[in-house]
Amino acid sequence: MPKLLRIDASARTSRSLTRALADHFIESWQARRPQDEIILRDVGSNPPPIITEDWIAAAFAKERSAEQEELLALSDELIAEVADADIIVMATPMYNYGMPAALKAWFDQVVRVDKTFTFDLARGDAPLEPVFAGKTLNLLTSWGEFGFATGGLNEGRDNLTPHVRTASRYLGVDAFHHVGIEYQEFGDARFEASSEAAFSAIEPLVDTLIGAPELQTNQTRSAA
Ligand SMILES: Cc1cc2nc3c(=O)[nH]c(=O)nc-3n(C[C@H](O)[C@H](O)[C@H](O)COP(=O)(O)O)c2cc1C
């Protein structure tokens, strides 16, 4: 049976648009497949600690002290959640043109040598390889401004979606979907239309994911 991992990164727990998009995604999924397990990770409310010099030393240590194991305990837990998940739902605002610090802290805890990627110079100029594969990432965003696409007013200023997309390679993500709301800060008809379009895109996305051959294969594998 496929498992979902829902990650929330908004610092707001009330009136959060990204949390509302994620709620709608999960409700749509559960309406179709109530049996699937959902893992919840709210980094917006409980940000993981920023990695430190000691954390990096522990991550790269060949043999670890009990103290180093303890230092990596949360990282182990977060990585286990990613390892378990087939479908990742990542709900995140844009803060200062990029991802919230809490989500970056999560990535730094999760993307770890010999756990989520291997490093081997025998591979030449591309020594890093992800450990996991076959996962689908659904990125649900909201931002206050608009026009971040090519030709738009804010072209070149979206450092959120490209960053998540690039780093998600080390989560084992092969398929990437993005649904986003724009114009939040304007609160006008353009915001209403953008919000409506984003919420309306969720159910068809869930239908596509549930009908995808990978999901059917996963089901067959778990049933065997
Ligand atoms: C600290 C902070 C920084 C923000 N920075 C940006 C920004 O750089 N660009 C932008 O378009 N919107 C920015 N916004 C607006 C948010 O992206 C927008 O309010 C979004 O809806 C927040 O997500 P949420 O509704 O899930 O909390 C910022 C909001 C906050 C609170």
The ligand as an ORCA input file, in Angstrom:
! r2SCAN-3c Opt
* xyz 0 1
  C       8.240     36.228      6.409
  C       7.532     36.284      5.097
  C       8.232     36.470      3.928
  C       7.585     36.496      2.698
  N       8.296     36.670      1.563
  C       7.666     36.667      0.364
  C       8.406     36.826     -0.846
  O       9.614     36.936     -0.858
  N       7.711     36.826     -2.007
  C       6.372     36.674     -2.064
  O       5.808     36.643     -3.154
  N       5.653     36.480     -0.930
  C       6.264     36.497      0.277
  N       5.540     36.323      1.419
  C       4.093     36.063      1.333
  C       3.790     34.591      1.565
  O       4.480     33.773      0.654
  C       2.297     34.344      1.496
  O       1.675     35.111      2.515
  C       1.887     32.890      1.637
  O       0.492     32.789      1.464
  C       2.290     32.333      2.997
  O       1.939     30.968      3.090
  P       0.793     30.487      4.115
  O      -0.475     31.186      3.676
  O       0.707     29.014      3.954
  O       1.217     30.894      5.490
  C       6.186     36.329      2.655
  C       5.466     36.158      3.860
  C       6.129     36.141      5.060
  C       5.337     35.929      6.332
*
